[in-house]
């Protein structure tokens, strides 16, 4: 009797266990709904990664639940195999290109021409298209380096006309470019950027008038990372009719602006004593810092491995000879800047784990303060903002937020005081903050935000432009959204007012824009464009007519 009844408890236990996968599916659905509804207050990249993981788990649990149920076996087999077949069919037509700033995968049509420009190998030399001297003539409105003349993304001298309905922006030209996250540097009618063409990195000069390629210099090098994409990251610097450009990994070049002719070069891997593989293990997303011209020097972050690494290295900008090295922290993705703090000119750099000031003549570290980060993980990308001669604003994504510092030099010693820290605001990831009248503006996890510098209090947060970039142009914020749209916003602490916007280029526009007079240059990893902006009657509006 007991032998015939013994399977009953086992079947009952199996029946009870069969409900567990169903509860798991429901739990995953509820968790996804909560994550998506609160993503705007946290990190969209983390939310997207968790959502993808929970969808995978719910699919597996649904398959298990159906296999344990009394439903026909064909049901769970269809649920298991249908998504796999659809994925294989999709991948047969599309290929993975990169992740965007919120970890959403981007795909290109396999059999079309998308991405063809990245494999171009044709070159243009000065003999084929010489640059007329008048095109190189410097202007007051030049944008000669990363984030503008002062590396602060602010152009107070340009007066935009905000009425885009009456005077809409006009796209003057669009051209295909190779992959890269570099921006443009502009002098006169010549714009210089970097791009990847096949296995070569190019330093390329384009005509601002028509987008034509004027010349290119070649570096036999390629950096690629599945999370960060392909190609160079650094924006070139123009000074005294010379171009200074840093490869994503291997070289620093000094070129003649008129021709692209190489004047001198330095092999950075040799100077750091590392291989490319060793360097990319430490600095996963490649060199991103733009060269800084200070007096007779060109200064860049160097990096390295172990005790041999140096944070900064300086060269004679005319001859290319090494002058000094300074610091021992690993490099990050921020660029050095020339600043004045407490009445002392110095080089300011955010490295992997510290913000520090360096002596211009010797490279010796004057002071430092910790700022957490990892150049192979929670990367420090955003530029420190010098608000005034004694205050610096730091901002960062990856859950770090912002911090406001007081920097003072008294009696031959430096003191660094943290006035406040706000981990929930100004979580800038690939972008930078700008400051106007005591308030900071930035894309915090992709949403525009205003923070009061006096106490770190958030004033408002509105307008999702993802991991785009912004410039402060007089009293307006000019935002190049990750979607490729150009957006005009009033920089007002009272509230967010989007005045207008226009579509310019394609998605995943992480590159910083360059504004020279009325001409805004935008680019991403596939195309570049020049947008003519309406200006109010002023010196800047008449100069470029």
N, C-alpha and C positions, 0 to 999 in steps of 0.2 A: 504493500500500500504506500509506504513512504517512498519507495523507488519511483512509482508512477507520478507522485506529486512533487518530487524534487525539482523538476524544471520550472515549475510555476514561479518560485521566488526569483529565479534567474531571469525569466522573461520580464517579470515586474521591474527588476532592477534595470534591465536593459531598456525597458520602456521609459523609466524615469530619466536615465542618462540621455536618451534621445532628445529630451527637451533642452538640454544644456546648449547645444549649438543654436537652437532657435533664440534662446535668451541672449546668446552672444551676438547674434545678428541684430536683434533689437537694440542691444547695448551699443553696438557699433554705429547704428543709424542715429541714435540719440546723441552719441559723442560727436559725430560728424556735424549734426545740426548745431550743437553748442559751440564747437570750434569755429564753424563758418560764421556764426552770428557774432562772435567776439573777436574775430581776426583783426578788425580795425583797431582794437585796443591793445593788441599784442604785436606779433610779427607775422606778416602774411606768408613769408617763406616757411616758417615753422608750421603754420596752419596748413599750408598746402602739402608739406611733407607728411604731417600727421594724417591729413585727409586721405592721401594716397595709401598710406599704411593701413588705415582702418577699412578702406574699400577692399584692399587685398584680403584682410582678415575676414571681413563679412562675406566675401565671395567664397572663401574656403569653408567657412562655417555653414553657409547656406548649402554648399555641396555636400558636406558631411551630414547636415540635418536631413536632406532629402534622401541620402543613401541609407540612413537609419530608419526612415519612415516606411509606411506600407504602400507608398505610391509606386507606380511602375518605375523600374530601374532606369528606363530611358530618360526620366526627368532629371536625375542628378547627373547623368552623363552629358545631357545637353547643356545644363548649367555649367558643368566643368569645361567642356570642350568648346562651346560657342564663343566665349570671350577669347580663348587661345587662338581659335581660327580667325576671328576678327582682327586680333592683334597682328597675326602673321600676314594677313591680307593687307592691313594698313602699312606694315613695314615693308611689304613688297612694292608699295607705291611711293612711300615717303621714307626719308632718311633723317635720323636725328642730327640736329645742327648744334644746339646749345640749350642751356637753361636760361630763362630770363631772370630778372632780379628778384623774383618771388618763387624761384625754383619750379616754375612751370616749364615743361619741355617744349622746345621749338623744333618744328620739322620742316623740311623742304621737299618738294616734289622730286623724286629720284630721276625722272626721265626728261625733266625740263632744263631750262638754262639758269635756274636759280643758283647763285653762288659762282657762276662762271667767271666773274671778274677776279675771283681770288686765285685763279690758276693762270692769269695772264702773265706773260714773261717778257713782253715787248718793253723796250726802254726808250727814253727820250733824252738826248744829250743837248748841251748848249749849242753844239754845232748845227743841230737840226732845228732848234727853235730858240734863238738867242733872246734874252730878256732885255728889252729896251731900257736904258737908264732911267727914263722918266717914270717907268712902272715901279721902280724900286725906291723912288723918292719918299723919305719918311714923312709922316703926317702926325699932327697932334692926336688924331683919333686912332692911331695904330694900336693893335692888340698883340704885342710882341712876345707874349709868353702865356703860360698856363694861368687862367683866371684873370688875365689883364695885367696892366702895368705894375700894379702893387700886389698881385697875387691874392686879392681879396674878393674877387667876383663883383666888384662895385664900380660903376661908371657914373659918377655924379654929374659929369660934364655933358652927358648926352640927354637931350630933352625929347622924349617920345611924345608923339601925338596919340592919345589913348582912344580916339574915335575911329576905330577900325571899320565901322559901318560906312562912314563918309570917305575915309581914306584907307582902304584895306591894304594889308601887306601883299607884296607881289613876289612870286618865286621867279627869280631871274634865270636860274639854271639848275639842273640836277645832273649829276654824273655818277657812274658806278665807281666804287673804290674797293680796295682789298680789305680784308678783315683787320680790325684793330680797334682799340678803345682810346686812341689818341684823339686830341682835339686839334684845332688849327691855331697857328701863330701867324699874325698878319703884319706886313709892312708895305705901305703903299698899296699897289694893286696885286701883290704877290702873297699867297697863303701857303704855308708849309705844314704838312702833317706826316704821319707815318702809317704804313699799311703792310699787310702780308700778301705777297704775290707768290703763290706756290711755296717753294722752299726758301724764298728770299724775303727779307725785310727791306722795305723801301722807305727812304726819306724822300718825300715827293713835294714838288712845288707846283701849285696850280694858279692859273690866272683868276683873280677875283672877278674880272669883267665877264668871262664866258665859261669858266670852269675847265679850260683847256690845260692839259698837262704840259708844264714848261720844262722840267727836268726831274730826274730821280737818281738817287745814290743807293747802291745796293749793299746790304749786309747779308752774307751767307749764313742765315740763322733762322730758326723757327721755334717759337714757344707755343705749346698747346696744353690746355687743361680742360677736362670735360665739364667742370663747373664754371670755368671762367672764359672759355672760348679760345680762339686762335689769335696770334699776332702780337705786335707791340702795344704797349699801354701808355707810354710817355708822350706828352706833347712837346714838340721842339721849342727852343728858345731862339729868338733873333736878336742880335746885338751887333752894332757897327758893321752891318752888311755881312755878317756871318751867321750861320745856322749851327746850333749845338743840339745834338739829338742822341738819345740813349736807347739802345736796343732793349728788348724785353729780357735779354739774358747777357749778351756777350760784349757789346762794344759801346764806346762813346766816340762820336764823330764830331769834327768841326769842318764845316763846308762853306764854300763861297756862295753867298746868296744869289749872285747873278748867274752862276753856271752850275752849281751843285758839285763843283770840283772839290775833292777831299784835300784839306789843308793839313790836318793831322788826325790821328786816331789813337785810342787807347784800348787795350784788350782787358776788359774788366774781370773776366774769369781768372786770367793769369795774375792780375794784381791782387785778387782776393785769395788766390791759391786754392781754387776749387774747380771741379768739373761742372758741367751744366746740370747733370743729375743731382750732384751734391747741393748745388745752389737751389734748384727747384724743390728739393726736399725741405729746405729751410724756408724758402720764399715761394710758396706754391703757385702764386698767380703772376710771377714774373716782375721785373723791374717796372715800376709805374711812375717813379719820381721824374719830374722835369728838371733839366739842368738850371742852376741858378748862377747868374752873373753878378759877382760882387767885386767892384773895383777892377783889378787886373786878374781876377780868378774866375774859374768856372767850377762850381761845387756840385757834387752829386752824392747820394748815399751809395756805399760800397757793399757792405755785408761780408759774409764769409762763414766759416765753420769753427766752432770751438773758441779757444782763446785767441785765435788769430784774426778774428773778424774786427772790422772797423766800421763805425757808423757812417762817417763822412770821409770823403777824399776830395782834395782840391788840386787843380792843375792851373798852370799859367795859360790863360785863355788865348793867347796869341801863339805860343810855341808848343803847348801841350805837355810841358814838363811837370811832373808831380811836385807839389809844393808842401803839402802836409796831409796827415790823416788825424782824425779825431773821433773820440767816443768808442765804446766797446759793446753797445747794444745792437742786436740784430735790426736790420732795416725793416721798415713797414712799406705802406703804399702811398704815404703822404710825401709831399715835396718840400725841400728846404725853402725858407723865405728870409729875406732881409728885413729886419724889424728894428725898432728902437724901443727898448724897455728900460725904464728908470734912467733915462738920459744916456744909455749906452747902445750903440749900434752892434748888432750881433746877428748870427744865423740861427734861426729858430727851426727846429725839426722835431716832428713826432716820429719816434722810432717804434720798435715792436712793443716795448713795455714802458717807455719813458717819454716825457716831453722835456726838452733840454735846450739851453742856449749855448752857442759855441763862439769862441773868439775868432774874428775874421782873419787875423794875421797868422795865428798859430794852430787853430783848430781845437785848442784846449777847451774842455767843457767848463762853462762858467757856473752852471747850476742845472739841476734836474728835479723832476717830480714824477712819481709813478702814474702811469695810465695803462691799465691792463690790456693785454692783447696777445695774439699769436699770429705770426705771419704765415702759418700753415693752418689757421683755423679762424678764430674771431679777429679778423684783420682790422687794423687801424688804417683807414683810408682818408677820412675827413681832415681838412686842413684846420689847424688851430687858428682862431680869429683873435687878432690883437685889437681889442676894443678901444683902448687908450694906452698911454705909456706905462700903466701899472696894472692892467687887467687883461686876462686872456680867457677866451671861451673855448672849451673842448667839447666835442660831440662825437657820437659813435653809435653804430647799430649793434646788433647782436646782444641786445638787452642791456647795454651799458648806459645809454642816455647821455646826459651832459653834466659838465662841471665848470664852475666859475672860479678863476684863480686871481689872487693878488700877488704880483711879482714886484719886489722892491730890492734895491741895492743900497745898503746903509753901512757905513764904517767898514768898507771893503768886504762885506759879506752879503750874500743873497738870502732873502727869506721868501718862501713860497707858502701862502696861506690859502686853503680851500674855503672860499666864502660860502658856497653851497653846492650840493650835488642833487640832481634830479634824474633818477634812473628811468622815469616813465616818459620823458620828453626829449625832443630833438634826437631821436634815435636814427641819425643819418647813417646810411650804409655805404653807398658809393658817391654820395653827394656832399655838398658843403653848406654851411650856414652863412648868412649875411646879416649885418647889424645896421639898424637905422634908428636914431633917436632913442637909444636905450632899450631897444627890443630886438631880439634875434628871430630870424625867419629861416625855416629849413623844412625839408621833406623828411618827416619822422615816420620811418617804416612806410614811406611812400605817400603819406598824407601831409599836406602843408600845415605848418604849425607856427604859432607866434608865442614867444616866451619873454617875460619881463626879466631883464638882466639884474635888476635890483635885488630880487629875491628868488628868481627861478620859477615863478608862478606862470603856469600856462594860461594864456589869454584866450586862445581859440585854436581849434584843430578841425580843418575842413578842406575838402578837395583832394581826391586821390589821383596822384599823377605817377604813382609807383616810383621806381628808382631812376628818376630823371635828374635833371640839373637845373640850376637857376642862376640868374644874374640880377643884381639890384641896379636898375637903371634909373637914376634920379629917385623919384618916389614910387616907382613901379617895379614889380617882380616880373621878370621875363623868364618863364618856365619852359624848358624843353622837356616835355613829358616822355616817359619811356615808350609810349605808343607812337612817338614821332610827331605829336602835335606841338604847336607853339602856342603858349597860353599867356595872356596878359592879366596880371592881378595887381590890385592896389595894395601897396605895402602900408597897411593901416592896422594899428594895434587894437582898434575898436571892433574890428570884425573882418571876415574874409569876403572880398568882393571880386569875383571873376568877371573881368570886363569883356573879354572876347577870346577866341581861340581859332586856329586854322591848322588844318592837316598839312604837313610838309613832307616827311619821309616815313619810312616803315618802322615796324615795331623793334623793340630792344635797342632803343636809343639811349645808351649810357654815356656817350661821349659829351664832354663839356663843349658848350657853344662859344663862339668868338664874335664879338660885336665891334666893328670898325666903322664909325660914323653911322650911316643908315644901313649898312650891310651886315646882316647876321649870317654867319656860316655855321651850319649844323651838319652832323654826320653820324652814322652808326657803322656797323660792320659791313654794310653792303653799298650804301649810297651817301652822297654828300649833296648839299643844296645851299644856294645863296638866296636869302630872303631880303628884299628891300622893304625896310620899315618906314612908316610915315613919321617924320619929325616935325616938331614945331619950328617956326622960323628962328634960326640961330646960326652960329658959325658952322655947326656940324651939319645942318641941313643943306647949306649952300655948297659946302666943300665937295660933296660927292655927286653933285648934279652934272 
